Amino acid sequence: MYDDALAGDLKGDRKESVMKLLRQILQHNRGFFTVPMLVDLINQTRRFSVTRRELSQAFGNLRQLGEIKLADRGQGRKPHMYLKL
């Protein structure tokens, strides 16, 4: 289901592909998310891997666009917690 978002990864822009994949995942799920949680989910269930840095950048963009909200600011080893609006 989510593989299509990164299928054209080699031909296109990887940042756009990661953003599209993240939007697909968040569209089907509501609630709280952390970047490490989604990285693990994607890397365990999909044939394409993503890094925390890629998802962190995408989360920042989605936050600026108002699609997600920072619910709890992380500190030290505790990651930021986001909420799908």
Backbone torsions as a table, in degrees:
resi	resn	phi	psi	omega
1	MET	NA	-50.2	-177.8
2	TYR	-87.4	-12.2	-176.9
3	ASP	-61.0	-31.4	-177.5
4	ASP	-59.6	-30.2	-177.4
5	ALA	-64.3	-34.1	-179.5
6	LEU	-107.1	6.4	-178.2
7	ALA	-61.3	-39.6	179.5
8	GLY	-89.4	18.6	-174.9
9	ASP	-53.0	-41.3	-176.8
10	LEU	-71.8	-29.1	-178.4
11	LYS	-88.1	-35.2	-172.2
12	GLY	-105.4	-163.3	-179.3
13	ASP	-84.7	122.6	-177.0
14	ARG	-63.8	-38.5	179.8
15	LYS	-61.1	-42.3	177.5
16	GLU	-63.5	-40.4	-179.5
17	SER	-65.1	-42.4	179.0
18	VAL	-65.6	-40.7	178.9
19	MET	-63.0	-42.3	179.4
20	LYS	-64.4	-42.2	178.2
21	LEU	-62.6	-45.2	179.9
22	LEU	-63.1	-41.5	178.2
23	ARG	-63.5	-38.7	178.4
24	GLN	-63.5	-44.3	-179.4
25	ILE	-64.4	-45.6	-177.8
26	LEU	-70.4	-25.9	177.7
27	GLN	-65.3	-35.0	-176.9
28	HIS	-92.6	-6.8	-177.9
29	ASN	-131.5	141.1	175.6
30	ARG	-120.0	158.5	176.7
31	GLY	117.3	-156.0	-174.8
32	PHE	-94.3	143.7	-179.7
33	PHE	-140.9	152.1	169.3
34	THR	-123.8	158.0	178.6
35	VAL	-61.5	-49.3	179.5
36	PRO	-58.2	-36.0	179.4
37	MET	-61.3	-46.1	-178.7
38	LEU	-73.5	-33.9	176.4
39	VAL	-61.0	-46.7	178.7
40	ASP	-61.7	-44.1	179.7
41	LEU	-59.8	-48.7	-177.8
42	ILE	-65.9	-45.6	-176.1
43	ASN	-70.5	-25.1	178.7
44	GLN	-84.9	-30.4	-171.7
45	THR	-108.6	-10.3	-177.0
46	ARG	-120.3	156.9	-179.9
47	ARG	-81.2	-10.7	177.2
48	PHE	-101.8	140.1	179.1
49	SER	-107.1	151.3	176.6
50	VAL	-129.1	160.5	179.2
51	THR	-106.8	162.7	177.1
52	ARG	-61.9	-37.3	-179.7
53	ARG	-62.2	-44.1	179.2
54	GLU	-60.7	-44.8	-179.8
55	LEU	-71.2	-35.1	178.4
56	SER	-61.6	-42.7	178.2
57	GLN	-64.4	-42.5	179.3
58	ALA	-65.5	-40.2	177.5
59	PHE	-62.3	-40.8	177.8
60	GLY	-60.6	-42.1	178.4
61	ASN	-65.3	-44.5	179.4
62	LEU	-64.5	-33.5	178.2
63	ARG	-67.7	-41.4	177.9
64	GLN	-64.7	-34.4	179.8
65	LEU	-78.9	-9.2	178.3
66	GLY	82.5	16.7	179.7
67	GLU	-84.7	-26.5	175.4
68	ILE	-133.9	164.0	-178.0
69	LYS	-129.8	142.7	174.5
70	LEU	-75.9	112.6	-176.5
71	ALA	-89.2	-37.2	-177.9
72	ASP	-148.7	121.9	-178.9
73	ARG	-75.5	127.4	179.3
74	GLY	-76.1	165.3	179.6
75	GLN	-153.2	130.7	-178.7
76	GLY	64.7	-120.5	179.4
77	ARG	-84.3	-8.8	-179.9
78	LYS	-84.5	119.1	-177.9
79	PRO	-77.5	160.1	174.1
80	HIS	-61.8	143.6	177.4
81	MET	-109.3	128.3	-178.7
82	TYR	-112.4	157.1	179.3
83	LEU	-126.3	130.1	175.8
84	LYS	-76.8	125.4	-179.4
85	LEU	-85.2	NA	NA
